[in-house]
Amino acid sequence: MSKELSIEASITEMRLSRRDVSLDQAQRLLAVAQATIPKQIKAQFLRDKDISTVEADVHVDAAGQASLDFHGVVHVELTYKGRVMKSPRLAMAKVTDRLLEVAQKHCLEMIFKELAGQMKGKRSR
């Protein structure tokens, strides 16, 4: 397997059904989230630098109790040393799993940031 050099993730869409969510509830919600890649994974190999980039838009969806649900779309780009696309199927499965993992973690971070911002706003009133 090629060595991972960098990770870039940016949320392009996020919807949380309720704003009065605790950090524990958000963490439990995203622990059971389903992450999917509905479109094609794009990969590029830069021969002169011996670097591969893999990118995809990952959809993260979760439904919890008490009408709590989440939908997010995260654009994830991973950079690897070496050629990823020539790797066996098992290696590509690992790259796909890594895309999904990064997207779920990024969603959790974004929810935490939003909730922290709300808590900070309530304190200053």
PyMOL CGO cylinders between C-alpha atoms (Angstrom):
from pymol import cmd
from pymol.cgo import CYLINDER

trace = [
    CYLINDER, 0.00, 0.00, 0.00, 1.21, 3.49, -0.84, 0.3, 1, 1, 1, 1, 1, 1,
    CYLINDER, 1.21, 3.49, -0.84, 2.02, 5.92, 1.95, 0.3, 1, 1, 1, 1, 1, 1,
    CYLINDER, 2.02, 5.92, 1.95, -0.59, 8.60, 2.67, 0.3, 1, 1, 1, 1, 1, 1,
    CYLINDER, -0.59, 8.60, 2.67, 0.97, 12.06, 2.46, 0.3, 1, 1, 1, 1, 1, 1,
    CYLINDER, 0.97, 12.06, 2.46, -1.92, 14.46, 3.04, 0.3, 1, 1, 1, 1, 1, 1,
    CYLINDER, -1.92, 14.46, 3.04, -5.65, 14.72, 3.67, 0.3, 1, 1, 1, 1, 1, 1,
    CYLINDER, -5.65, 14.72, 3.67, -7.94, 17.54, 2.63, 0.3, 1, 1, 1, 1, 1, 1,
    CYLINDER, -7.94, 17.54, 2.63, -11.61, 17.56, 3.55, 0.3, 1, 1, 1, 1, 1, 1,
    CYLINDER, -11.61, 17.56, 3.55, -14.21, 20.27, 3.12, 0.3, 1, 1, 1, 1, 1, 1,
    CYLINDER, -14.21, 20.27, 3.12, -17.88, 20.09, 3.84, 0.3, 1, 1, 1, 1, 1, 1,
    CYLINDER, -17.88, 20.09, 3.84, -20.02, 21.23, 0.93, 0.3, 1, 1, 1, 1, 1, 1,
    CYLINDER, -20.02, 21.23, 0.93, -23.42, 20.54, 2.45, 0.3, 1, 1, 1, 1, 1, 1,
    CYLINDER, -23.42, 20.54, 2.45, -24.54, 19.99, 6.04, 0.3, 1, 1, 1, 1, 1, 1,
    CYLINDER, -24.54, 19.99, 6.04, -27.98, 19.64, 7.57, 0.3, 1, 1, 1, 1, 1, 1,
    CYLINDER, -27.98, 19.64, 7.57, -28.63, 18.76, 11.22, 0.3, 1, 1, 1, 1, 1, 1,
    CYLINDER, -28.63, 18.76, 11.22, -32.33, 18.41, 12.01, 0.3, 1, 1, 1, 1, 1, 1,
    CYLINDER, -32.33, 18.41, 12.01, -32.09, 19.88, 15.51, 0.3, 1, 1, 1, 1, 1, 1,
    CYLINDER, -32.09, 19.88, 15.51, -29.81, 22.52, 16.95, 0.3, 1, 1, 1, 1, 1, 1,
    CYLINDER, -29.81, 22.52, 16.95, -30.33, 21.54, 20.60, 0.3, 1, 1, 1, 1, 1, 1,
    CYLINDER, -30.33, 21.54, 20.60, -28.06, 18.52, 20.40, 0.3, 1, 1, 1, 1, 1, 1,
    CYLINDER, -28.06, 18.52, 20.40, -25.45, 17.57, 22.97, 0.3, 1, 1, 1, 1, 1, 1,
    CYLINDER, -25.45, 17.57, 22.97, -21.95, 16.61, 21.90, 0.3, 1, 1, 1, 1, 1, 1,
    CYLINDER, -21.95, 16.61, 21.90, -22.60, 13.06, 23.12, 0.3, 1, 1, 1, 1, 1, 1,
    CYLINDER, -22.60, 13.06, 23.12, -25.76, 12.80, 21.01, 0.3, 1, 1, 1, 1, 1, 1,
    CYLINDER, -25.76, 12.80, 21.01, -23.91, 14.05, 17.95, 0.3, 1, 1, 1, 1, 1, 1,
    CYLINDER, -23.91, 14.05, 17.95, -21.11, 11.57, 18.48, 0.3, 1, 1, 1, 1, 1, 1,
    CYLINDER, -21.11, 11.57, 18.48, -23.55, 8.66, 18.89, 0.3, 1, 1, 1, 1, 1, 1,
    CYLINDER, -23.55, 8.66, 18.89, -25.48, 9.81, 15.82, 0.3, 1, 1, 1, 1, 1, 1,
    CYLINDER, -25.48, 9.81, 15.82, -22.42, 9.86, 13.60, 0.3, 1, 1, 1, 1, 1, 1,
    CYLINDER, -22.42, 9.86, 13.60, -21.14, 6.58, 15.03, 0.3, 1, 1, 1, 1, 1, 1,
    CYLINDER, -21.14, 6.58, 15.03, -24.04, 4.86, 13.26, 0.3, 1, 1, 1, 1, 1, 1,
    CYLINDER, -24.04, 4.86, 13.26, -23.94, 7.06, 10.16, 0.3, 1, 1, 1, 1, 1, 1,
    CYLINDER, -23.94, 7.06, 10.16, -23.84, 5.52, 6.71, 0.3, 1, 1, 1, 1, 1, 1,
    CYLINDER, -23.84, 5.52, 6.71, -21.17, 6.98, 4.44, 0.3, 1, 1, 1, 1, 1, 1,
    CYLINDER, -21.17, 6.98, 4.44, -21.45, 6.37, 0.70, 0.3, 1, 1, 1, 1, 1, 1,
    CYLINDER, -21.45, 6.37, 0.70, -19.74, 7.51, -2.46, 0.3, 1, 1, 1, 1, 1, 1,
    CYLINDER, -19.74, 7.51, -2.46, -22.60, 7.84, -4.97, 0.3, 1, 1, 1, 1, 1, 1,
    CYLINDER, -22.60, 7.84, -4.97, -20.44, 9.11, -7.82, 0.3, 1, 1, 1, 1, 1, 1,
    CYLINDER, -20.44, 9.11, -7.82, -17.12, 8.01, -9.22, 0.3, 1, 1, 1, 1, 1, 1,
    CYLINDER, -17.12, 8.01, -9.22, -13.87, 8.21, -7.29, 0.3, 1, 1, 1, 1, 1, 1,
    CYLINDER, -13.87, 8.21, -7.29, -11.40, 10.34, -9.25, 0.3, 1, 1, 1, 1, 1, 1,
    CYLINDER, -11.40, 10.34, -9.25, -7.76, 9.36, -9.21, 0.3, 1, 1, 1, 1, 1, 1,
    CYLINDER, -7.76, 9.36, -9.21, -4.76, 10.97, -10.83, 0.3, 1, 1, 1, 1, 1, 1,
    CYLINDER, -4.76, 10.97, -10.83, -1.12, 9.92, -10.93, 0.3, 1, 1, 1, 1, 1, 1,
    CYLINDER, -1.12, 9.92, -10.93, 1.63, 12.50, -11.41, 0.3, 1, 1, 1, 1, 1, 1,
    CYLINDER, 1.63, 12.50, -11.41, 4.44, 10.43, -12.85, 0.3, 1, 1, 1, 1, 1, 1,
    CYLINDER, 4.44, 10.43, -12.85, 7.17, 13.08, -12.50, 0.3, 1, 1, 1, 1, 1, 1,
    CYLINDER, 7.17, 13.08, -12.50, 6.45, 13.47, -8.76, 0.3, 1, 1, 1, 1, 1, 1,
    CYLINDER, 6.45, 13.47, -8.76, 5.45, 9.82, -8.11, 0.3, 1, 1, 1, 1, 1, 1,
    CYLINDER, 5.45, 9.82, -8.11, 2.30, 11.04, -6.33, 0.3, 1, 1, 1, 1, 1, 1,
    CYLINDER, 2.30, 11.04, -6.33, -1.31, 9.90, -6.62, 0.3, 1, 1, 1, 1, 1, 1,
    CYLINDER, -1.31, 9.90, -6.62, -4.35, 11.93, -5.66, 0.3, 1, 1, 1, 1, 1, 1,
    CYLINDER, -4.35, 11.93, -5.66, -7.71, 10.34, -4.98, 0.3, 1, 1, 1, 1, 1, 1,
    CYLINDER, -7.71, 10.34, -4.98, -10.84, 12.42, -4.49, 0.3, 1, 1, 1, 1, 1, 1,
    CYLINDER, -10.84, 12.42, -4.49, -14.55, 11.90, -4.04, 0.3, 1, 1, 1, 1, 1, 1,
    CYLINDER, -14.55, 11.90, -4.04, -17.70, 13.51, -2.72, 0.3, 1, 1, 1, 1, 1, 1,
    CYLINDER, -17.70, 13.51, -2.72, -18.81, 11.40, 0.24, 0.3, 1, 1, 1, 1, 1, 1,
    CYLINDER, -18.81, 11.40, 0.24, -22.38, 11.49, 1.52, 0.3, 1, 1, 1, 1, 1, 1,
    CYLINDER, -22.38, 11.49, 1.52, -22.84, 10.93, 5.26, 0.3, 1, 1, 1, 1, 1, 1,
    CYLINDER, -22.84, 10.93, 5.26, -26.38, 10.20, 6.48, 0.3, 1, 1, 1, 1, 1, 1,
    CYLINDER, -26.38, 10.20, 6.48, -27.61, 9.28, 9.93, 0.3, 1, 1, 1, 1, 1, 1,
    CYLINDER, -27.61, 9.28, 9.93, -30.98, 8.99, 11.63, 0.3, 1, 1, 1, 1, 1, 1,
    CYLINDER, -30.98, 8.99, 11.63, -31.26, 8.90, 15.39, 0.3, 1, 1, 1, 1, 1, 1,
    CYLINDER, -31.26, 8.90, 15.39, -33.90, 9.04, 18.07, 0.3, 1, 1, 1, 1, 1, 1,
    CYLINDER, -33.90, 9.04, 18.07, -36.29, 11.91, 18.72, 0.3, 1, 1, 1, 1, 1, 1,
    CYLINDER, -36.29, 11.91, 18.72, -36.30, 13.14, 15.11, 0.3, 1, 1, 1, 1, 1, 1,
    CYLINDER, -36.30, 13.14, 15.11, -32.58, 13.72, 15.13, 0.3, 1, 1, 1, 1, 1, 1,
    CYLINDER, -32.58, 13.72, 15.13, -30.98, 13.24, 11.75, 0.3, 1, 1, 1, 1, 1, 1,
    CYLINDER, -30.98, 13.24, 11.75, -27.96, 14.43, 9.82, 0.3, 1, 1, 1, 1, 1, 1,
    CYLINDER, -27.96, 14.43, 9.82, -27.00, 14.77, 6.17, 0.3, 1, 1, 1, 1, 1, 1,
    CYLINDER, -27.00, 14.77, 6.17, -23.62, 15.95, 4.98, 0.3, 1, 1, 1, 1, 1, 1,
    CYLINDER, -23.62, 15.95, 4.98, -21.59, 15.96, 1.80, 0.3, 1, 1, 1, 1, 1, 1,
    CYLINDER, -21.59, 15.96, 1.80, -17.82, 16.14, 2.21, 0.3, 1, 1, 1, 1, 1, 1,
    CYLINDER, -17.82, 16.14, 2.21, -15.29, 16.54, -0.57, 0.3, 1, 1, 1, 1, 1, 1,
    CYLINDER, -15.29, 16.54, -0.57, -12.26, 14.45, 0.40, 0.3, 1, 1, 1, 1, 1, 1,
    CYLINDER, -12.26, 14.45, 0.40, -8.89, 14.46, -1.34, 0.3, 1, 1, 1, 1, 1, 1,
    CYLINDER, -8.89, 14.46, -1.34, -6.14, 12.07, -0.31, 0.3, 1, 1, 1, 1, 1, 1,
    CYLINDER, -6.14, 12.07, -0.31, -2.56, 12.28, -1.59, 0.3, 1, 1, 1, 1, 1, 1,
    CYLINDER, -2.56, 12.28, -1.59, -0.35, 9.19, -1.66, 0.3, 1, 1, 1, 1, 1, 1,
    CYLINDER, -0.35, 9.19, -1.66, 3.27, 8.51, -2.48, 0.3, 1, 1, 1, 1, 1, 1,
    CYLINDER, 3.27, 8.51, -2.48, 3.35, 6.08, -5.40, 0.3, 1, 1, 1, 1, 1, 1,
    CYLINDER, 3.35, 6.08, -5.40, 0.77, 4.75, -7.80, 0.3, 1, 1, 1, 1, 1, 1,
    CYLINDER, 0.77, 4.75, -7.80, -2.53, 3.86, -6.10, 0.3, 1, 1, 1, 1, 1, 1,
    CYLINDER, -2.53, 3.86, -6.10, -4.59, 2.96, -9.16, 0.3, 1, 1, 1, 1, 1, 1,
    CYLINDER, -4.59, 2.96, -9.16, -2.26, 0.14, -10.18, 0.3, 1, 1, 1, 1, 1, 1,
    CYLINDER, -2.26, 0.14, -10.18, -2.71, -1.38, -6.75, 0.3, 1, 1, 1, 1, 1, 1,
    CYLINDER, -2.71, -1.38, -6.75, -4.70, -4.57, -6.27, 0.3, 1, 1, 1, 1, 1, 1,
    CYLINDER, -4.70, -4.57, -6.27, -8.39, -4.47, -5.43, 0.3, 1, 1, 1, 1, 1, 1,
    CYLINDER, -8.39, -4.47, -5.43, -7.65, -4.84, -1.73, 0.3, 1, 1, 1, 1, 1, 1,
    CYLINDER, -7.65, -4.84, -1.73, -5.58, -1.65, -1.74, 0.3, 1, 1, 1, 1, 1, 1,
    CYLINDER, -5.58, -1.65, -1.74, -8.34, 0.26, -3.57, 0.3, 1, 1, 1, 1, 1, 1,
    CYLINDER, -8.34, 0.26, -3.57, -10.86, -1.05, -1.02, 0.3, 1, 1, 1, 1, 1, 1,
    CYLINDER, -10.86, -1.05, -1.02, -8.61, 0.39, 1.72, 0.3, 1, 1, 1, 1, 1, 1,
    CYLINDER, -8.61, 0.39, 1.72, -8.48, 3.76, -0.08, 0.3, 1, 1, 1, 1, 1, 1,
    CYLINDER, -8.48, 3.76, -0.08, -12.28, 3.76, -0.36, 0.3, 1, 1, 1, 1, 1, 1,
    CYLINDER, -12.28, 3.76, -0.36, -12.61, 2.94, 3.34, 0.3, 1, 1, 1, 1, 1, 1,
    CYLINDER, -12.61, 2.94, 3.34, -10.20, 5.77, 4.12, 0.3, 1, 1, 1, 1, 1, 1,
    CYLINDER, -10.20, 5.77, 4.12, -12.31, 8.25, 2.10, 0.3, 1, 1, 1, 1, 1, 1,
    CYLINDER, -12.31, 8.25, 2.10, -15.39, 7.22, 4.08, 0.3, 1, 1, 1, 1, 1, 1,
    CYLINDER, -15.39, 7.22, 4.08, -13.57, 7.42, 7.42, 0.3, 1, 1, 1, 1, 1, 1,
    CYLINDER, -13.57, 7.42, 7.42, -12.18, 10.89, 6.73, 0.3, 1, 1, 1, 1, 1, 1,
    CYLINDER, -12.18, 10.89, 6.73, -15.63, 12.16, 5.71, 0.3, 1, 1, 1, 1, 1, 1,
    CYLINDER, -15.63, 12.16, 5.71, -17.31, 10.87, 8.87, 0.3, 1, 1, 1, 1, 1, 1,
    CYLINDER, -17.31, 10.87, 8.87, -14.63, 12.37, 11.11, 0.3, 1, 1, 1, 1, 1, 1,
    CYLINDER, -14.63, 12.37, 11.11, -14.87, 15.69, 9.29, 0.3, 1, 1, 1, 1, 1, 1,
    CYLINDER, -14.87, 15.69, 9.29, -18.66, 15.78, 9.74, 0.3, 1, 1, 1, 1, 1, 1,
    CYLINDER, -18.66, 15.78, 9.74, -18.26, 15.16, 13.46, 0.3, 1, 1, 1, 1, 1, 1,
    CYLINDER, -18.26, 15.16, 13.46, -15.72, 18.00, 13.71, 0.3, 1, 1, 1, 1, 1, 1,
    CYLINDER, -15.72, 18.00, 13.71, -18.06, 20.38, 11.87, 0.3, 1, 1, 1, 1, 1, 1,
    CYLINDER, -18.06, 20.38, 11.87, -20.98, 19.50, 14.16, 0.3, 1, 1, 1, 1, 1, 1,
    CYLINDER, -20.98, 19.50, 14.16, -18.78, 20.02, 17.22, 0.3, 1, 1, 1, 1, 1, 1,
    CYLINDER, -18.78, 20.02, 17.22, -17.66, 23.41, 15.89, 0.3, 1, 1, 1, 1, 1, 1,
    CYLINDER, -17.66, 23.41, 15.89, -21.25, 24.46, 15.22, 0.3, 1, 1, 1, 1, 1, 1,
    CYLINDER, -21.25, 24.46, 15.22, -22.43, 23.35, 18.65, 0.3, 1, 1, 1, 1, 1, 1,
    CYLINDER, -22.43, 23.35, 18.65, -19.47, 25.03, 20.35, 0.3, 1, 1, 1, 1, 1, 1,
    CYLINDER, -19.47, 25.03, 20.35, -20.29, 28.25, 18.50, 0.3, 1, 1, 1, 1, 1, 1,
    CYLINDER, -20.29, 28.25, 18.50, -23.88, 28.06, 19.68, 0.3, 1, 1, 1, 1, 1, 1,
    CYLINDER, -23.88, 28.06, 19.68, -22.80, 27.48, 23.28, 0.3, 1, 1, 1, 1, 1, 1,
    CYLINDER, -22.80, 27.48, 23.28, -20.40, 30.42, 23.08, 0.3, 1, 1, 1, 1, 1, 1,
    CYLINDER, -20.40, 30.42, 23.08, -23.18, 32.65, 21.71, 0.3, 1, 1, 1, 1, 1, 1,
    CYLINDER, -23.18, 32.65, 21.71, -25.52, 31.71, 24.55, 0.3, 1, 1, 1, 1, 1, 1,
    CYLINDER, -25.52, 31.71, 24.55, -22.87, 32.59, 27.17, 0.3, 1, 1, 1, 1, 1, 1,
    CYLINDER, -22.87, 32.59, 27.17, -22.26, 36.07, 25.76, 0.3, 1, 1, 1, 1, 1, 1,
    CYLINDER, -22.26, 36.07, 25.76, -25.93, 37.07, 25.99, 0.3, 1, 1, 1, 1, 1, 1,
]
cmd.load_cgo(trace, "trace")
